[in-house]
């Protein structure tokens, strides 16, 4: 295929953009979403939470730092397609090993460049995230539109098992081992267990389909649920496992998809956001401290829980601990006992901050404190 072959992008409502092929030639379909990050495109591309999504970058110039071998958040690129306005002609960074264009092409990721990403983003903000197709082999927008409308929708899709590890593995604690955590991989990013390991936690990363018996077999001091793709309403097994762990008072920490599943385990509903939160600049208030954090997000669904007051559940008293200051979306939940002691918690954003600000790194310390305060904690043991 010649360099800069023509390509088209067609949204399910018929809006069409023309540009040039970027990455691999061919055709792809997914849910069109936009990311507002000015940096961190390599972490975005390799985040499993973007499985089946076509990511539109709002920053106009992408690819200038190339691709390195240190910043990937999983073993591959997960986005279904990639949309940029102005791709870098050549990378310039001391860690760069290859260009982004070459990496996309080598991994078979179909993209498009040279389109008005600002107009596309404004359209998605007004109309909402929707299905989309990109093609450098189809010249007829009507024909591509028909295939877009026949493609799978994100609502109702259970995707965590498609991105999860197939075999359990262990991330060793750095320095002295203090605690053991069972981490359910629903689309976990590499940096997440690393953040726990640097705090003396031995992390047993388990497949998404693991049972409560599998979790308890590692004798954990706490349970962690990762980020991940898909509709939380389409998930049942992981919720049942979590409810079983909560019934045994096993401390729990969940992020992103893990926050949504925590909400459902506590009896709350979830719903699809109009266009979601995706970027590294979302302001969130931690109501437990009154502090505002600038946080990294990637989610299209949210928990439907009351922003004020407390809700009695079979596992304790639940409340909203964090809220987005842009739109009042629930950004965190807490579960406490009748005496007010913290039992479990979750946040909707990414405290490992790969890429993004480090304002929320304290949440891993909060998890450590929670596990250490639990009666019978194995803190300091090698068991």
C-alpha positions, 0 to 999 in steps of 0.5 A: 500500500502506498505511503499516506493512502487515503482512509475514511472514518465513519461514525454510526450516525453517518458523520464521515471524515476523510484522512490518511492511513496511519499504522496498519492498512485495513479496516477496524470497528469499535466504540469511538472515544476521545482521550484528553491527555497531552502525553502518555500515548504509549500507556494509553495504547497498551491499557487493556481498558481500551479493548474494542475502543477506537481512541481519538487523541485530542492533542494534535501532535502525536508520536514525537517521542516514539515508542520505548520498551519501558513504558508499556502497560501490558504485552500489546496494544489493545486499542481497536483503532487510533485517530490522530490529527498530526502524526510526528514525521520522526521520533526524537527521544533518547529512549525511543526504539521505533516510531509509533507508526511502525509500532501500530503497523507491526501490531496490526492496529488500523488508524487514520491521521490528518482529520479534524480531531477537534471537530470529531471530539466536539461531535462525540461530546454532543452526541455521545460515544458511538460505534465507528469504523476506520478503513483504508480499503473501503472507499464508499462511506455508505458501505462502511456505515452499514458494517459499523451499524452491524458491529458489536456495541459496548453496552452489554459486553463482558470483556474482562476475560478477553484481556486477563492473564491466562495463568496466575503469576506473582510480583514479588515484594521489593525489600522486606515482604510485609503483606500478601494481596490477591489481585484479580486481573480484569485488565491490569496495568503493569504499573499497578502491582509494581506500586504495591510491590514497592510498598512491601506487598507480594502480589498474586495476579489471578485470572479474571475467572478465578473463584473465591477459593482461588483467592483464599488459596494465596492466604491474602491480607487483602483483595484487589480488583483492577481496571478493565474494559466492558460493561459492569452490568454484564459481569456476574462471577467477579461480583459473586467472588467479591461479595464472598470476600466482603462477607469474610471481612477481607479488606478490598481495594478496587480501581476503575472497573474494580470500583464499578464492580464494588458498587454492584456488589454493594447493591448499587447500579451502574450506567453508561456515561455519555462520552466518559472520562479519558485523560490525565487531568480530571479533578476529583475531591477526596471527601475524607480529606477535603483535598482535590486531586488531579487524576488519570481516568479511563472509563465509560461507565459509572456507579449510580450511588447517592452522593450524600448519606449512607447506605446500609448493605449486608457487608457494612455501611457504604458511602461515596468517598470521592466525586468528580468536580466536573460533573458530580460522577461517583469517583470512589466508594467506602465500606465501613463497619457500624463503629465507623472503621474502614473495611474496604474502598475503591476509586474510579480513577487510576492511582498508579498514574501511568501516565498521569499525575501522582496525586492519588498515590496515597491510596496504595498507602491507605490500602496498606494501612487497612490491611495492617489494621485487620485482626490477624494480619500477616504483616512482617511474616513470610507466610 
